[in-house]
Amino acid sequence: MSVLKIRKLSVSIGGHTVVDSVDLDVGRGERVGLLGESGSGKSLTCMATLGLLPATARATGSVRLVGEEILGSNDRRMRALRGAELGCVFQEPQSALDPLARIGDQLTSTLRARARLSRHRRHELAVALAARVGLPDPERIVRRFPHELSGGQRQRVVVAMATAAAPALVLADEPTTALDVTVQAHILELLGGRVAETGAALLLVTHDIAVAATTCDRLVVMRGGRVVEQGSTHDLLRRPAHPYTRALIDAAYATTYTRPIVLAATA
């Protein structure tokens, strides 16, 4: 069964089509990479799924999350889904966190929305979540504010928040781009581990083939708002059928500072 099923999704802004008839599936426990250059439409596909498109955008088609049609759902319903059934990890962790709220309160925000918790129980859960994502001295961290943490630590908090309620799907949009290269691998390993631990599916939006190869079971390649190719990570990277996919792979190999392309163990 598909956790996420997108059919004929199109997004237009100012009468200009920027996402055109996208079909995409993410199965239970599957890790899918949505790959493409800037402007390919991958982030707008992500925003349409989350119900976070700008007011000037118009989306048509179908987006079903665990069988429920969510495209066009009202803000109240989408807020309820985000965190509970749909975890979100964005590119810039600072913007995903409330600068005026302590880390512990933010870590347990999705859990409090589902059940009444005593203050003591909230603290226990926050410390446990902080420890689970490898934050140092969790008792101290949960009492701090976002600006008191490093970028990598803030992203660990965001990953913990996104997976705290064991959602059906975690959607990560360029989750390592804003981080130092030495931190990126740790965050990807953490994200993959938390997804596996909670049983969630993962849709990873990225322009980085090396990131997709080490994290995802299957890849969907977008160009100019359209899906041009999709398949298992193993097959697509070794035998790309579309010239654009081949160009992306060749460019990654030709760029000396790009991490080596290493296929995920499950590929």
C-alpha positions in Angstrom: 0.0 0.0 0.0 1.2 3.5 -0.8 1.7 5.9 2.0 1.8 8.7 -0.5 0.1 8.6 -3.9 0.4 11.6 -6.2 -1.5 11.6 -9.5 -1.4 14.2 -12.2 -0.3 16.9 -9.8 0.1 20.2 -11.6 1.0 23.6 -10.0 0.6 26.9 -11.7 1.7 30.4 -10.6 0.5 33.4 -12.4 -0.9 31.3 -15.2 2.5 29.6 -15.8 2.7 25.8 -15.2 5.7 25.0 -13.0 4.7 21.4 -12.0 3.2 19.4 -14.8 1.2 16.1 -14.3 3.5 14.6 -11.7 2.8 10.9 -10.7 4.7 9.7 -7.6 4.3 6.9 -5.1 6.0 6.2 -1.8 5.3 2.8 -0.2 5.3 1.9 3.5 8.9 2.0 4.8 10.2 3.0 1.4 12.9 5.7 1.0 12.4 7.7 -2.2 14.6 10.4 -3.5 13.1 13.3 -5.6 16.0 14.5 -7.6 16.6 17.4 -9.9 18.3 20.8 -10.3 17.0 24.1 -8.9 13.8 25.0 -10.7 12.9 21.4 -11.6 9.7 21.6 -9.6 10.7 19.2 -6.8 10.3 21.6 -4.0 6.9 22.8 -5.3 5.8 19.2 -5.4 6.9 18.9 -1.8 5.1 22.2 -0.8 1.9 21.0 -2.5 2.0 17.8 -0.6 2.5 19.7 2.7 -0.3 22.2 1.9 2.3 25.0 2.0 2.1 26.5 -1.5 2.1 30.3 -1.8 -1.3 32.0 -2.0 -0.7 32.8 -5.7 -0.2 29.1 -6.6 -3.0 26.8 -7.9 -2.7 23.1 -7.6 -4.8 20.4 -9.4 -4.7 16.7 -9.4 -4.6 14.3 -6.5 -2.4 13.9 -3.4 -3.4 11.0 -1.1 -1.8 10.4 2.2 -2.5 7.0 3.7 -5.6 6.9 1.5 -6.9 10.3 2.4 -7.2 13.0 -0.3 -5.3 16.0 1.2 -4.8 18.3 -1.8 -7.1 21.2 -1.1 -7.6 20.4 2.5 -8.1 23.4 4.9 -5.4 24.7 7.1 -6.8 23.2 10.2 -6.7 19.7 8.7 -3.2 20.1 7.3 -1.9 21.4 10.7 -3.3 18.2 12.3 -1.7 16.0 9.7 1.7 17.7 9.9 3.6 16.0 12.7 1.0 13.3 13.3 1.0 11.6 9.9 3.4 13.8 8.0 6.8 14.7 9.5 8.7 17.6 8.0 12.4 18.4 7.8 13.3 21.5 5.9 16.6 23.0 4.6 17.1 25.6 7.2 16.5 24.3 10.8 16.5 27.8 12.3 13.4 28.7 10.3 11.6 25.5 11.4 12.0 26.3 15.1 10.3 28.9 17.3 13.1 31.2 18.5 11.1 32.0 21.7 10.3 28.4 22.8 12.7 26.1 24.7 13.9 23.0 22.8 12.1 20.7 25.2 8.7 22.3 24.6 9.3 22.1 20.8 10.4 18.4 20.9 7.1 17.4 22.5 4.8 19.7 20.6 3.4 17.0 18.3 3.0 14.6 21.2 1.1 17.1 23.3 -1.3 17.6 20.4 -2.3 13.9 20.6 -2.4 13.3 24.3 -2.5 15.1 27.6 0.9 15.0 29.3 2.0 16.2 32.7 4.8 18.6 32.9 7.1 15.9 34.3 6.2 13.5 31.6 6.8 16.1 28.9 10.3 16.7 30.3 11.0 13.0 30.4 10.0 12.6 26.8 11.9 15.6 25.6 15.1 14.4 27.3 14.6 10.9 25.7 14.0 12.4 22.3 17.1 14.6 22.6 19.2 11.6 23.6 17.8 9.5 20.8 19.0 11.9 18.1 22.5 12.1 19.7 22.3 15.6 21.2 24.9 16.0 24.0 23.8 16.5 27.6 20.1 16.2 26.8 19.0 17.5 30.3 20.8 20.7 29.5 19.8 20.9 25.8 16.1 20.7 26.4 16.2 23.9 28.5 18.0 25.9 25.8 16.6 28.0 23.0 17.4 27.4 19.3 19.9 30.3 19.0 22.0 28.6 21.7 22.5 25.5 19.5 24.7 24.9 16.5 23.2 24.3 13.0 23.8 20.6 13.2 22.2 20.4 16.7 19.2 22.4 15.5 18.7 20.0 12.6 18.9 17.1 15.0 16.1 18.7 17.0 14.0 19.1 13.8 14.6 15.4 12.9 13.5 14.4 16.4 10.3 16.6 16.1 9.5 15.2 12.6 9.7 11.6 13.8 8.5 11.9 17.4 4.9 10.8 16.7 6.0 8.0 14.4 4.3 9.6 11.3 3.5 7.5 8.2 5.7 9.7 6.0 8.7 12.0 6.6 9.2 14.6 3.9 12.7 16.1 4.0 13.4 19.0 1.6 17.2 19.5 1.1 17.8 18.7 4.8 21.6 19.0 4.7 22.2 21.8 2.3 22.5 24.6 4.9 25.0 22.5 7.0 28.7 22.2 7.1 29.9 19.3 4.9 31.3 17.5 7.9 27.9 17.5 9.6 25.8 16.4 6.6 26.7 12.7 6.7 25.8 12.5 10.4 22.4 14.1 9.8 21.6 11.8 6.9 22.6 8.8 8.9 20.4 10.0 11.8 17.4 10.7 9.5 17.7 7.2 7.9 18.0 5.6 11.3 15.0 7.4 12.8 12.9 6.6 9.7 13.8 2.9 10.1 13.2 2.9 13.8 9.7 4.5 13.6 8.7 2.6 10.4 8.0 5.8 8.5 8.4 6.2 4.8 10.8 8.9 3.5 10.5 11.3 0.6 13.9 13.0 0.3 14.0 16.1 -1.9 17.6 16.8 -3.1 19.7 18.0 -5.9 22.7 16.0 -4.7 23.0 12.6 -6.3 25.5 11.4 -3.7 23.0 12.1 -0.9 20.2 10.3 -2.8 22.4 7.3 -3.6 23.4 6.7 0.0 20.0 7.3 1.4 17.3 6.1 -1.0 15.9 2.8 -2.3 14.3 4.5 -5.4 14.8 7.7 -7.3 12.4 10.0 -9.2 14.1 12.5 -11.5 12.4 15.8 -12.4 13.2 18.4 -15.0 11.2 21.4 -16.0 8.3 20.5 -13.7 8.0 17.0 -15.1 9.1 13.5 -14.0 11.5 12.3 -16.7 12.6 9.0 -15.2 12.2 6.9 -12.1 13.4 3.5 -10.9 15.5 1.7 -8.2 18.6 3.6 -7.1 20.8 0.7 -8.2 19.4 0.5 -11.8 18.9 4.2 -12.4 22.4 5.2 -11.4 24.1 2.4 -13.3 21.8 2.4 -16.4 20.0 5.8 -16.7 17.6 5.8 -19.6 17.1 9.6 -19.9 19.8 11.9 -21.2 19.1 14.4 -18.4 19.7 11.7 -15.7 22.9 10.7 -17.4 24.0 14.4 -17.4 23.3 14.7 -13.7 25.4 11.6 -13.0 28.2 12.7 -15.2 28.3 16.1 -13.6 28.4 14.6 -10.1 31.3 12.4 -11.0 33.2 15.2 -12.8 33.0 17.6 -9.9 36.0 16.9 -7.7 34.5 18.2 -4.5 31.4 16.1 -4.7 31.3 13.1 -2.3 31.8 9.7 -4.0 28.5 8.2 -5.2 28.0 5.2 -2.9 24.7 3.2 -3.3 22.6 2.7 -0.2 22.9 -0.8 1.4 19.3 -1.6 0.6 19.5 -0.6 -3.1 
